[in-house]
Amino acid sequence: MTAPAGPAPGLAGKRGLVLGIANEHSIAAGCARHFAAAGARLAATFLNARAEPFVRAVTGPLGAELVLPCDVSHPGELESVFAAVARHWGGLDFVLHAIAFAPREDLHGRVIDCSAAGFAQAMDISCHSFLRAARLAEPLMAAGGALLTVSFYGSARVVPNYNVMGPVKAALESAVRYLAAELGPNQIRVNALSPGPIRTRAASGIAHFDELMEQTAATTPEHHLAEIDDVGALAAFLAGDGAQRITGTVIPIDGGAHVLA
């Protein structure tokens, strides 16, 4: 076996779609910055008119070629995004899906008390939208590609106040494995990023989140929480050719928190 001749390949010339930027502090924003730094051409989405200026504050400096509206709960919007990407580029090399939502009343209650409507909405937006994105991306990835999504270790362990998002993220991780098996023959890799607690707008909806961050930082082997740039660095690697034999995985970025009982 010979050592690599140089650093791992970057993303020069690769075309990537980033779903789920909320503002400069979101995980998707950190990933977008690393994609761009590695040379990728980017398209991105914003949830609505209120979110648009916060998203453009991220995408503008990165030179994103497309910045499009996309609320995955609105029929046709996700499909319109992929149609625009197809018209603009004719193909796609990677997608980052960083979208999650649960109604506040269901997120703050016990799992056993979650309403059927709330559970279905959380599952549709947080999990099924990834399946839809994968289905839309598949024909645009004729030469192969990478699909990435974002999970959390509350999928496998009970995390206080994470509640209904635990089962939803567990479903998302299972979807990653099934998609990896189904899309592997087309050389499309599917992986999930699983950071520890990170202070984002989405996380602010979880009750007592500050306490969770403090406790995690105190007990992890590194005594340090992951930051969005840590997630972005891994995302950029997984989107590139250097990760062409990595698929179907859920990769922790949490300072070692996942190894503790």
The 8 nearest C-alpha neighbors of each residue, nearest first, counted from 0:
[[1, 2, 3, 4, 5, 241, 7, 6],
 [2, 0, 3, 4, 5, 6, 7, 241],
 [1, 3, 4, 0, 5, 6, 7, 241],
 [4, 2, 5, 1, 6, 7, 0, 8],
 [3, 5, 2, 6, 1, 7, 8, 0],
 [6, 4, 3, 7, 8, 2, 9, 241],
 [5, 7, 8, 4, 3, 9, 241, 2],
 [6, 8, 241, 9, 5, 236, 3, 240],
 [9, 7, 241, 240, 6, 239, 10, 5],
 [10, 8, 37, 11, 239, 7, 38, 236],
 [9, 11, 39, 38, 37, 13, 239, 12],
 [12, 10, 38, 39, 13, 9, 37, 40],
 [11, 13, 39, 10, 40, 38, 14, 9],
 [14, 12, 39, 10, 11, 92, 40, 15],
 [15, 13, 40, 92, 91, 39, 41, 12],
 [14, 16, 93, 41, 94, 92, 40, 42],
 [15, 17, 42, 94, 43, 41, 95, 18],
 [18, 16, 43, 95, 94, 42, 96, 19],
 [19, 17, 96, 44, 97, 95, 43, 20],
 [18, 20, 97, 98, 27, 21, 96, 17],
 [19, 21, 27, 28, 22, 54, 25, 18],
 [22, 20, 25, 54, 19, 50, 53, 45],
 [23, 21, 53, 54, 24, 25, 20, 28],
 [22, 24, 28, 25, 57, 21, 53, 56],
 [25, 23, 22, 199, 28, 26, 29, 227],
 [26, 24, 28, 27, 199, 22, 23, 21],
 [25, 27, 227, 29, 28, 30, 24, 230],
 [26, 28, 20, 30, 25, 29, 97, 19],
 [29, 27, 31, 25, 30, 26, 20, 23],
 [30, 28, 227, 231, 228, 26, 32, 27],
 [231, 29, 31, 27, 33, 28, 32, 34],
 [32, 30, 28, 34, 33, 29, 27, 35],
 [31, 33, 35, 29, 30, 34, 36, 28],
 [32, 34, 36, 30, 35, 231, 31, 235],
 [35, 33, 31, 37, 235, 39, 32, 36],
 [34, 36, 39, 38, 32, 37, 33, 61],
 [37, 35, 33, 38, 34, 32, 39, 61],
 [36, 38, 10, 9, 34, 35, 39, 33],
 [39, 37, 11, 10, 35, 36, 12, 34],
 [40, 38, 35, 10, 13, 11, 34, 12],
 [39, 41, 14, 13, 15, 12, 38, 35],
 [42, 40, 63, 15, 16, 14, 64, 39],
 [41, 43, 65, 16, 63, 64, 66, 15],
 [44, 42, 17, 66, 16, 18, 65, 67],
 [45, 43, 67, 66, 68, 18, 69, 19],
 [44, 46, 68, 51, 47, 69, 54, 50],
 [45, 47, 70, 69, 68, 50, 44, 51],
 [48, 46, 50, 49, 45, 51, 68, 70],
 [49, 47, 51, 50, 46, 52, 45, 68],
 [48, 50, 47, 51, 52, 46, 53, 45],
 [49, 51, 47, 48, 53, 52, 46, 45],
 [50, 52, 48, 54, 45, 53, 49, 55],
 [53, 51, 55, 54, 50, 56, 49, 48],
 [54, 52, 22, 56, 51, 50, 55, 21],
 [55, 53, 51, 57, 56, 52, 22, 21],
 [54, 56, 58, 52, 57, 59, 53, 51],
 [55, 57, 53, 54, 59, 58, 52, 60],
 [58, 56, 55, 54, 59, 23, 60, 28],
 [57, 59, 55, 61, 63, 60, 56, 54],
 [58, 60, 62, 61, 55, 56, 57, 63],
 [61, 59, 62, 58, 57, 56, 63, 55],
 [62, 60, 58, 59, 63, 35, 32, 57],
 [61, 63, 59, 60, 64, 58, 41, 40],
 [64, 62, 41, 58, 42, 61, 65, 59],
 [63, 65, 42, 41, 62, 66, 40, 43],
 [64, 66, 42, 63, 67, 43, 41, 84],
 [67, 65, 43, 44, 42, 63, 64, 68],
 [66, 68, 44, 65, 45, 43, 69, 80],
 [69, 67, 45, 44, 46, 47, 70, 66],
 [70, 68, 46, 76, 44, 77, 45, 71],
 [69, 71, 46, 72, 73, 76, 68, 47],
 [70, 72, 73, 77, 69, 76, 124, 128],
 [71, 73, 70, 74, 124, 123, 76, 120],
 [74, 72, 71, 70, 76, 75, 69, 77],
 [75, 73, 76, 72, 71, 77, 78, 70],
 [74, 76, 78, 77, 79, 73, 71, 80],
 [77, 75, 79, 69, 78, 74, 73, 70],
 [78, 76, 80, 79, 75, 71, 69, 81],
 [77, 79, 75, 81, 76, 80, 82, 135],
 [80, 78, 82, 76, 77, 81, 75, 83],
 [81, 79, 77, 83, 78, 82, 84, 76],
 [82, 80, 84, 78, 83, 79, 85, 77],
 [81, 83, 79, 85, 84, 80, 78, 86],
 [84, 82, 86, 80, 81, 85, 87, 79],
 [83, 85, 81, 87, 82, 86, 88, 80],
 [84, 86, 89, 82, 83, 88, 87, 90],
 [87, 85, 83, 84, 89, 88, 82, 90],
 [86, 88, 84, 85, 89, 83, 90, 65],
 [89, 87, 90, 85, 84, 86, 91, 14],
 [88, 90, 85, 86, 87, 84, 139, 91],
 [91, 89, 139, 88, 85, 140, 92, 84],
 [90, 92, 139, 14, 140, 93, 15, 136],
 [91, 93, 144, 14, 15, 13, 140, 145],
 [94, 92, 145, 15, 144, 146, 91, 238],
 [95, 93, 16, 146, 15, 17, 147, 96],
 [94, 96, 147, 17, 148, 18, 146, 97],
 [97, 95, 148, 18, 98, 147, 94, 19],
 [98, 96, 19, 149, 148, 18, 27, 95],
 [97, 99, 19, 125, 96, 18, 124, 100],
 [100, 98, 125, 124, 97, 101, 121, 201],
 [99, 101, 121, 125, 124, 102, 98, 201],
 [100, 102, 121, 106, 103, 117, 120, 105],
 [101, 103, 105, 104, 117, 106, 100, 121],
 [104, 102, 106, 105, 107, 101, 204, 108],
 [103, 105, 107, 102, 106, 108, 113, 117],
 [104, 106, 113, 108, 103, 102, 107, 117],
 [107, 105, 103, 108, 104, 163, 101, 162],
 [108, 106, 104, 105, 103, 160, 206, 109],
 [109, 107, 105, 106, 104, 110, 112, 113],
 [108, 110, 112, 111, 162, 113, 107, 163],
 [109, 111, 163, 113, 112, 162, 108, 105],
 [110, 112, 109, 113, 108, 114, 163, 162],
 [113, 111, 109, 110, 114, 108, 105, 115],
 [112, 114, 105, 110, 111, 118, 109, 115],
 [115, 113, 117, 116, 118, 112, 105, 119],
 [114, 116, 118, 117, 119, 113, 120, 112],
 [115, 117, 119, 114, 118, 120, 113, 121],
 [118, 116, 114, 120, 119, 115, 102, 105],
 [119, 117, 121, 115, 120, 116, 114, 122],
 [118, 120, 122, 116, 117, 121, 123, 115],
 [121, 119, 123, 117, 122, 118, 116, 124],
 [122, 120, 101, 118, 124, 100, 119, 123],
 [121, 123, 119, 126, 125, 120, 124, 167],
 [124, 122, 127, 120, 121, 126, 125, 119],
 [125, 123, 128, 121, 122, 126, 99, 120],
 [124, 126, 99, 122, 98, 121, 123, 100],
 [127, 125, 171, 122, 128, 129, 123, 124],
 [126, 128, 123, 130, 129, 124, 122, 131],
 [127, 129, 131, 130, 126, 124, 132, 123],
 [130, 128, 132, 127, 131, 126, 133, 96],
 [131, 129, 127, 133, 128, 132, 134, 126],
 [130, 132, 128, 134, 129, 133, 135, 127],
 [133, 131, 129, 135, 130, 134, 136, 128],
 [134, 132, 136, 130, 131, 135, 137, 129],
 [133, 135, 131, 137, 132, 136, 130, 138],
 [136, 134, 132, 133, 137, 131, 81, 138],
 [135, 137, 133, 139, 134, 138, 132, 140],
 [136, 138, 140, 134, 139, 135, 133, 141],
 [139, 137, 140, 136, 141, 135, 134, 90],
 [138, 140, 90, 136, 91, 137, 141, 85],
 [141, 139, 143, 137, 142, 138, 91, 144],
 [140, 142, 143, 139, 138, 137, 185, 90],
 [143, 141, 140, 144, 186, 185, 92, 187],
 [144, 142, 186, 187, 140, 141, 185, 92],
 [143, 145, 187, 92, 93, 140, 188, 186],
 [144, 146, 93, 188, 187, 238, 189, 92],
 [147, 145, 189, 94, 93, 188, 95, 190],
 [146, 148, 95, 190, 191, 189, 96, 94],
 [147, 149, 96, 191, 97, 95, 192, 190],
 [150, 148, 192, 191, 97, 193, 96, 147],
 [149, 151, 193, 168, 192, 191, 148, 152],
 [152, 150, 193, 153, 194, 154, 195, 168],
 [151, 153, 154, 155, 156, 193, 150, 195],
 [154, 152, 165, 156, 158, 151, 155, 157],
 [153, 155, 165, 169, 152, 168, 156, 151],
 [154, 156, 153, 152, 169, 157, 165, 151],
 [157, 155, 153, 154, 158, 152, 165, 257],
 [156, 158, 153, 159, 155, 165, 154, 161],
 [157, 159, 153, 161, 156, 160, 162, 165],
 [158, 160, 161, 157, 162, 211, 207, 206],
 [161, 159, 162, 206, 205, 158, 107, 207],
 [162, 160, 158, 159, 164, 165, 205, 163],
 [161, 163, 160, 110, 164, 165, 106, 109],
 [164, 162, 110, 165, 106, 166, 161, 167],
 [163, 165, 167, 162, 166, 161, 168, 106],
 [164, 166, 154, 153, 163, 168, 167, 162],
 [167, 165, 169, 168, 164, 163, 154, 170],
 [166, 168, 164, 170, 169, 165, 122, 171],
 [169, 167, 171, 154, 170, 165, 166, 150],
 [170, 168, 154, 166, 172, 171, 167, 165],
 [169, 171, 173, 167, 168, 172, 174, 166],
 [170, 172, 168, 174, 126, 169, 173, 167],
 [173, 171, 175, 169, 174, 170, 168, 176],
 [172, 174, 170, 176, 175, 171, 169, 177],
 [173, 175, 171, 177, 172, 176, 178, 170],
 [176, 174, 172, 178, 173, 177, 247, 189],
 [175, 177, 247, 179, 173, 174, 178, 180],
 [176, 178, 174, 180, 179, 175, 181, 173],
 [179, 177, 181, 175, 180, 176, 182, 174],
 [178, 180, 247, 189, 176, 182, 177, 183],
 [181, 179, 177, 178, 183, 182, 176, 247],
 [182, 180, 178, 179, 183, 177, 184, 185],
 [183, 181, 179, 187, 185, 184, 180, 178],
 [182, 184, 186, 185, 187, 180, 179, 181],
 [185, 183, 186, 182, 181, 187, 180, 179],
 [184, 186, 183, 182, 187, 143, 141, 142],
 [187, 185, 143, 183, 184, 188, 144, 182],
 [188, 186, 144, 143, 183, 182, 145, 185],
 [187, 189, 145, 246, 179, 146, 144, 183],
 [190, 188, 146, 179, 246, 247, 145, 175],
 [191, 189, 248, 147, 247, 246, 249, 175],
 [192, 190, 249, 148, 149, 147, 248, 250],
 [191, 193, 149, 250, 150, 249, 148, 194],
 [192, 194, 251, 150, 151, 250, 252, 149],
 [195, 193, 252, 253, 251, 151, 192, 225],
 [194, 196, 253, 225, 197, 252, 151, 193],
 [195, 197, 212, 194, 198, 224, 225, 211],
 [198, 196, 199, 195, 226, 225, 202, 227],
 [197, 199, 202, 196, 200, 203, 24, 212],
 [200, 198, 202, 201, 25, 197, 24, 203],
 [199, 201, 203, 202, 25, 198, 204, 21],
 [200, 202, 199, 203, 204, 99, 100, 205],
 [203, 201, 199, 204, 200, 205, 198, 208],
 [202, 204, 200, 201, 205, 199, 208, 198],
 [203, 205, 202, 201, 206, 103, 200, 106],
 [206, 204, 203, 202, 208, 160, 161, 207],
 [205, 207, 208, 160, 204, 107, 203, 161],
 [208, 206, 210, 209, 205, 211, 160, 159],
 [207, 209, 211, 210, 206, 205, 212, 203],
 [210, 208, 212, 211, 207, 213, 198, 206],
 [209, 211, 213, 208, 212, 207, 214, 215],
 [210, 212, 208, 214, 209, 213, 215, 207],
 [211, 213, 209, 215, 210, 214, 196, 216],
 [214, 212, 210, 216, 211, 215, 217, 209],
 [213, 215, 217, 211, 212, 216, 210, 218],
 [214, 216, 212, 218, 217, 213, 219, 211],
 [217, 215, 222, 223, 213, 224, 214, 218],
 [218, 216, 214, 215, 222, 219, 213, 223],
 [217, 219, 215, 216, 222, 214, 220, 256],
 [220, 218, 256, 222, 221, 216, 255, 215],
 [219, 221, 255, 222, 254, 218, 256, 223],
 [220, 222, 223, 254, 219, 255, 224, 216],
 [223, 221, 219, 216, 217, 220, 218, 224],
 [222, 224, 216, 221, 254, 225, 219, 217],
 [225, 223, 216, 254, 253, 226, 195, 222],
 [224, 226, 253, 229, 195, 252, 254, 194],
 [227, 225, 229, 228, 197, 224, 230, 194],
 [226, 228, 29, 26, 230, 229, 231, 225],
 [229, 227, 231, 29, 230, 226, 232, 30],
 [230, 228, 226, 232, 227, 231, 225, 233],
 [231, 229, 227, 228, 233, 232, 234, 30],
 [30, 232, 230, 228, 234, 29, 229, 233],
 [233, 231, 235, 229, 234, 230, 33, 228],
 [232, 234, 236, 230, 235, 231, 237, 229],
 [233, 235, 231, 237, 236, 232, 238, 230],
 [236, 234, 238, 232, 34, 233, 237, 33],
 [235, 237, 233, 239, 234, 238, 232, 242],
 [238, 236, 234, 242, 239, 235, 233, 145],
 [239, 237, 235, 236, 145, 93, 234, 240],
 [240, 238, 236, 241, 237, 10, 242, 9],
 [239, 241, 243, 242, 8, 238, 9, 237],
 [240, 242, 239, 7, 243, 8, 236, 237],
 [243, 241, 237, 240, 245, 244, 239, 236],
 [242, 244, 240, 241, 245, 188, 239, 246],
 [245, 243, 242, 246, 188, 241, 240, 186],
 [246, 244, 242, 243, 188, 247, 248, 237],
 [247, 245, 188, 189, 248, 190, 179, 244],
 [246, 248, 176, 179, 190, 189, 175, 249],
 [249, 247, 190, 246, 250, 191, 176, 245],
 [248, 250, 191, 192, 190, 193, 251, 172],
 [249, 251, 192, 193, 248, 191, 252, 190],
 [252, 250, 193, 194, 253, 192, 249, 257],
 [253, 251, 194, 193, 254, 225, 195, 250],
 [252, 254, 195, 194, 225, 255, 256, 251],
 [255, 253, 221, 256, 219, 224, 223, 252],
 [254, 256, 253, 257, 220, 219, 258, 221],
 [257, 255, 219, 258, 253, 254, 259, 220],
 [256, 258, 255, 259, 253, 251, 152, 260],
 [259, 257, 256, 255, 260, 219, 220, 254],
 [260, 258, 257, 256, 255, 219, 220, 218],
 [259, 258, 257, 256, 156, 218, 219, 255]]
